[in-house]
């Protein structure tokens, strides 16, 4: 079997092909958009690429053509020799990846389905709009404070409150900001409606949204990140994948637990934490929230919220795995 290592680039990519004996058979540069056509003319081979923006699209094209695909994590390639001795070129990187592939079976990251990638992009685009609106609001609030004008904070009806607080004609540079904030608010509303429609049409998301604090954004984010429920054997694996479990820094006789690892997709972890805050605000008497309040008495509010977010992640996994809806009366079986 041949080993085709591709150092991907935005416009052009470096290709290095080695035979099973490790000998270089071909080296050349190829337009990144033409890689699918190039791979179509090659025999069934192992295709090795590094994680980047274009890697999953190339992996999909290679897998559809019958190739064996390895998407190597970017954190691993440096240990393989890429960029060693402070020398890094496309030709050198492709040679190293193809050479290592001839020696060992390189590990590959999970290649998410096209639908999952689309859902991640949809959520990411919405969050970019929200972030842009927040920055615009902060600039206007800074101007108000500089003018000594008091205006109640809060996103809803912010533009209207600013106009009422000023009570007169606004400078042109402030007026432009307010118009952009209005337009961003409309776009965010459309994005929220689109996500809500998507979550409502998906049976898994509908089940997940029965958990207190979990809305369309959290449900879609969680389903897109997990991608396939059979990837994980239990809820603890999911919690660790999302970076919600404590880390450890132990050596010899010294044992030390650290804060959560924060590994995995940060956006999903953020959504779960927001879901925990939402459940705390709206379902204070709920058994799940009552449990976190007991944790808060011993460890503080921040630790309790993270613990509740971790519990929500485990519950979401169990609902998806079992195909059930959330029931507050259900208790996990305890060991004798």
C-alpha positions as CSV (number, residue, x, y, z in Angstrom):
1,X,0.0,0.0,0.0
2,X,1.2,3.5,-0.9
3,X,1.4,6.3,1.7
4,X,0.3,9.7,0.4
5,X,1.2,12.5,2.9
6,X,-0.3,15.9,2.1
7,X,0.9,19.1,3.7
8,X,-2.2,21.2,3.2
9,X,-2.2,24.9,2.3
10,X,-4.8,27.4,1.5
11,X,-4.0,27.5,-2.3
12,X,-1.4,24.8,-2.9
13,X,-0.4,21.7,-1.0
14,X,2.7,19.6,-1.0
15,X,2.3,15.9,-1.8
16,X,4.8,13.1,-1.0
17,X,4.1,9.5,-2.0
18,X,6.0,6.6,-0.6
19,X,5.8,2.9,-1.4
20,X,5.4,0.2,1.2
21,X,9.2,-0.1,1.4
22,X,9.5,3.6,2.3
23,X,11.0,4.7,-1.0
24,X,9.8,8.1,-2.4
25,X,7.8,7.5,-5.5
26,X,6.5,11.0,-6.2
27,X,6.8,14.6,-4.9
28,X,5.1,17.6,-6.3
29,X,2.9,20.6,-5.4
30,X,-0.8,20.4,-6.2
31,X,-3.6,23.0,-6.0
32,X,-5.6,22.2,-2.9
33,X,-8.9,22.3,-4.8
34,X,-7.5,19.8,-7.2
35,X,-6.5,17.2,-4.6
36,X,-9.8,15.2,-5.0
37,X,-9.0,14.8,-8.7
38,X,-5.4,13.8,-8.0
39,X,-6.5,11.2,-5.4
40,X,-9.0,9.8,-7.9
41,X,-6.2,8.7,-10.1
42,X,-4.2,6.9,-7.4
43,X,-4.6,3.3,-6.2
44,X,-6.1,2.6,-2.8
45,X,-3.6,4.2,-0.4
46,X,-3.2,5.6,3.1
47,X,-3.7,9.4,3.0
48,X,-2.2,11.3,5.8
49,X,-3.0,15.0,6.5
50,X,-2.6,17.3,9.5
51,X,-5.6,18.8,11.2
52,X,-6.4,22.2,9.7
53,X,-9.3,24.1,8.1
54,X,-9.1,22.0,4.9
55,X,-8.3,18.6,6.4
56,X,-11.9,17.2,6.9
57,X,-13.0,18.2,3.4
58,X,-9.9,16.4,1.9
59,X,-10.5,13.4,4.3
60,X,-14.1,13.1,3.1
61,X,-13.0,13.2,-0.6
62,X,-10.3,10.6,0.0
63,X,-12.5,8.3,2.0
64,X,-15.2,8.5,-0.7
65,X,-12.6,7.3,-3.3
66,X,-11.7,4.2,-1.2
67,X,-8.5,5.5,0.5
68,X,-7.6,4.9,4.1
69,X,-7.5,8.3,5.8
70,X,-5.5,9.5,8.8
71,X,-6.0,13.0,10.1
72,X,-3.1,13.5,12.5
73,X,-3.6,15.9,15.5
74,X,-1.6,19.0,15.2
75,X,-0.3,18.5,18.7
76,X,1.2,15.2,17.7
77,X,3.1,16.1,14.5
78,X,5.8,18.0,16.4
79,X,6.7,14.9,18.3
80,X,7.0,13.1,15.0
81,X,9.7,15.5,13.8
82,X,7.8,18.2,12.0
83,X,9.5,21.5,12.7
84,X,12.5,19.9,14.5
85,X,15.7,21.8,14.7
86,X,13.7,25.0,13.9
87,X,13.4,23.9,10.2
88,X,10.0,23.7,8.7
89,X,9.1,23.6,5.1
90,X,6.1,22.0,3.2
91,X,8.4,19.5,1.5
92,X,10.1,18.5,4.7
93,X,6.8,18.1,6.6
94,X,5.2,15.9,3.9
95,X,8.3,13.7,3.8
96,X,8.3,13.2,7.6
97,X,4.6,12.4,7.7
98,X,4.9,9.9,4.9
99,X,8.0,8.3,6.4
100,X,6.4,7.9,9.8
101,X,3.2,6.4,8.2
102,X,5.4,3.7,6.6
103,X,6.7,2.7,10.1
104,X,3.7,2.9,12.3
105,X,-0.1,3.1,12.1
106,X,-0.6,6.8,12.8
107,X,-3.5,7.8,15.1
108,X,-6.3,9.8,13.6
109,X,-8.7,12.3,15.2
110,X,-12.4,11.6,14.9
111,X,-13.7,12.8,11.5
112,X,-17.1,14.3,12.2
113,X,-20.0,13.8,9.8
114,X,-20.8,16.6,7.4
115,X,-24.1,17.3,9.2
116,X,-22.2,17.8,12.5
117,X,-19.7,20.1,10.9
118,X,-22.5,22.2,9.5
119,X,-24.2,22.4,12.9
120,X,-20.9,23.5,14.5
121,X,-20.5,26.2,11.8
122,X,-24.1,27.4,12.3
123,X,-23.5,27.8,16.1
124,X,-20.2,29.4,15.6
125,X,-21.6,32.0,13.2
126,X,-24.3,32.9,15.7
127,X,-21.8,33.3,18.5
128,X,-19.7,35.6,16.2
129,X,-22.8,37.8,15.8
130,X,-23.4,37.9,19.5
131,X,-19.8,38.7,20.2
132,X,-19.9,41.6,17.6
133,X,-23.0,43.0,19.2
134,X,-21.4,42.8,22.7
135,X,-18.4,44.8,21.5
136,X,-20.6,47.4,19.9
137,X,-22.7,47.8,23.0
138,X,-19.5,48.2,25.2
139,X,-18.2,51.0,23.0
140,X,-21.5,52.9,23.3
141,X,-21.6,52.3,27.1
142,X,-18.0,53.6,27.3
143,X,-19.1,56.8,25.5
144,X,-22.1,57.2,27.8
145,X,-19.9,57.0,30.9
146,X,-17.5,59.5,29.4
147,X,-20.4,61.9,29.0
148,X,-21.6,61.3,32.5
149,X,-24.9,59.8,31.2
150,X,-26.4,57.0,33.2
151,X,-28.1,54.2,31.2
152,X,-29.3,50.9,32.6
153,X,-27.3,47.9,31.3
154,X,-28.9,44.9,29.5
155,X,-29.1,43.9,25.9
156,X,-32.9,44.0,25.3
157,X,-34.0,47.4,24.1
158,X,-30.5,48.8,24.6
159,X,-30.7,51.2,21.6
160,X,-34.0,52.6,22.8
161,X,-32.7,53.2,26.3
162,X,-29.6,55.0,25.0
163,X,-31.8,57.4,22.9
164,X,-34.0,58.1,25.9
165,X,-31.0,58.7,28.2
166,X,-29.4,61.1,25.8
167,X,-32.7,62.9,25.1
168,X,-31.3,64.7,22.0
169,X,-29.3,64.4,18.8
170,X,-26.6,61.8,18.9
171,X,-23.1,62.3,17.3
172,X,-22.8,60.6,14.0
173,X,-20.2,58.1,15.2
174,X,-22.6,57.0,18.0
175,X,-25.6,56.8,15.7
176,X,-23.7,54.5,13.3
177,X,-23.0,52.2,16.2
178,X,-26.6,52.1,17.3
179,X,-27.7,51.2,13.7
180,X,-25.3,48.4,13.6
181,X,-26.5,47.1,17.0
182,X,-30.1,47.1,15.7
183,X,-29.1,45.2,12.6
184,X,-27.1,42.6,14.6
185,X,-30.0,42.1,16.9
186,X,-32.2,41.3,13.9
187,X,-29.7,38.9,12.5
188,X,-29.2,37.2,15.9
189,X,-33.0,36.7,16.2
190,X,-33.1,35.0,12.8
191,X,-30.1,32.8,13.8
192,X,-31.9,31.9,17.1
193,X,-35.1,31.0,15.1
194,X,-33.1,28.9,12.7
195,X,-31.4,27.0,15.5
196,X,-34.8,26.5,17.3
197,X,-36.3,25.1,14.1
198,X,-33.4,22.7,13.7
199,X,-33.5,21.5,17.3
200,X,-37.3,21.0,17.1
201,X,-37.0,18.9,13.9
202,X,-34.3,16.6,15.4
203,X,-35.6,13.9,17.7
204,X,-32.4,13.7,19.8
205,X,-32.3,17.5,20.4
206,X,-36.0,17.4,21.5
207,X,-35.2,14.8,24.1
208,X,-32.1,16.7,25.3
209,X,-34.1,19.9,25.7
210,X,-36.3,18.3,28.4
211,X,-33.4,18.8,30.8
212,X,-33.7,22.0,32.9
213,X,-31.6,24.8,31.5
214,X,-30.9,23.1,28.1
215,X,-32.2,25.0,25.1
216,X,-31.7,24.8,21.3
217,X,-28.1,26.2,21.4
218,X,-26.9,23.7,24.0
219,X,-28.7,20.8,22.5
220,X,-27.4,21.4,19.0
221,X,-23.9,22.1,20.2
222,X,-23.8,18.9,22.3
223,X,-25.1,16.7,19.5
224,X,-22.7,18.2,16.9
225,X,-19.7,17.7,19.3
226,X,-20.5,14.1,20.3
227,X,-21.4,13.3,16.7
228,X,-22.0,9.6,17.4
229,X,-23.2,8.2,20.7
230,X,-21.3,4.9,20.1
231,X,-18.0,6.8,20.4
232,X,-18.2,6.7,24.2
233,X,-18.8,3.8,26.5
234,X,-20.2,5.8,29.5
235,X,-21.0,9.3,30.7
236,X,-17.7,9.8,32.5
237,X,-15.9,9.4,29.1
238,X,-18.1,12.2,27.7
239,X,-17.5,14.5,30.7
240,X,-13.7,13.9,30.3
241,X,-13.9,14.6,26.6
242,X,-15.6,17.9,27.2
243,X,-12.9,18.9,29.7
244,X,-15.3,19.0,32.7
245,X,-13.4,16.5,34.9
246,X,-10.6,17.4,37.4
247,X,-7.1,17.1,36.2
248,X,-4.2,15.6,38.1
249,X,-0.5,16.5,38.6
250,X,1.0,13.7,40.6
251,X,4.5,12.3,40.8
252,X,6.1,9.7,42.9
253,X,4.4,9.9,46.4
254,X,3.0,13.3,45.7
255,X,-0.7,13.3,44.6
256,X,-2.3,16.6,43.6
257,X,-5.7,17.2,42.0
258,X,-6.1,20.3,39.8
259,X,-9.0,22.2,38.4
260,X,-10.9,20.9,35.4
261,X,-8.8,20.0,32.3
262,X,-10.7,22.3,29.9
263,X,-9.9,19.8,27.1
264,X,-12.1,19.3,24.1
265,X,-14.5,21.8,22.5
266,X,-14.6,25.0,24.6
267,X,-17.8,26.2,23.0
268,X,-19.7,23.1,24.2
269,X,-18.3,23.5,27.7
270,X,-19.3,27.1,27.7
271,X,-22.9,26.2,26.6
272,X,-23.2,23.6,29.4
273,X,-22.0,26.1,32.0
274,X,-24.6,28.5,30.8
275,X,-27.2,25.8,30.9
276,X,-26.2,25.2,34.6
277,X,-26.6,28.9,35.4
278,X,-30.0,28.8,33.6
279,X,-31.2,25.8,35.6
280,X,-30.1,27.4,38.8
281,X,-32.0,30.6,38.1
282,X,-35.3,29.0,36.9
283,X,-35.4,25.6,38.7
284,X,-34.1,26.3,42.2
285,X,-36.3,23.5,43.7
286,X,-35.3,20.9,41.1
287,X,-33.5,17.9,42.6
288,X,-30.6,18.3,40.3
289,X,-30.2,22.0,41.2
290,X,-30.8,21.2,44.9
291,X,-27.8,18.8,44.7
292,X,-25.6,21.6,43.3
293,X,-26.7,23.9,46.1
294,X,-25.5,21.4,48.6
295,X,-22.2,21.3,46.8
296,X,-22.1,25.0,47.0
297,X,-22.3,25.0,50.8
298,X,-19.1,22.9,50.9
299,X,-17.1,24.1,47.9
300,X,-18.5,27.5,46.7
301,X,-20.7,28.7,43.9
302,X,-18.2,28.3,41.0
303,X,-17.3,24.7,41.8
304,X,-21.0,23.9,42.2
305,X,-21.8,25.4,38.8
306,X,-19.1,23.3,37.1
307,X,-20.3,20.2,39.0
308,X,-23.8,20.9,37.7
309,X,-22.6,21.4,34.2
310,X,-20.7,18.1,34.4
311,X,-23.9,16.3,35.7
312,X,-25.9,17.9,32.8
313,X,-23.4,16.5,30.3
314,X,-23.8,13.0,31.8
315,X,-27.6,13.3,31.7
316,X,-27.6,14.4,28.1
317,X,-25.4,11.4,27.1
318,X,-27.7,9.0,29.0
319,X,-30.9,10.4,27.3
320,X,-29.3,10.1,23.9
321,X,-28.0,6.6,24.6
322,X,-31.3,5.3,26.0
323,X,-33.6,7.2,23.7
324,X,-35.6,8.5,26.7
325,X,-36.8,11.8,28.0
326,X,-35.7,13.5,31.2
327,X,-37.4,12.4,34.4
328,X,-36.5,14.2,37.6
329,X,-37.8,11.3,39.7
330,X,-35.3,8.9,38.1
331,X,-32.3,8.1,40.2
332,X,-29.1,6.3,39.0
333,X,-28.7,2.9,40.7
334,X,-26.2,2.9,43.6
335,X,-23.8,0.2,44.5
336,X,-24.4,-1.7,47.8
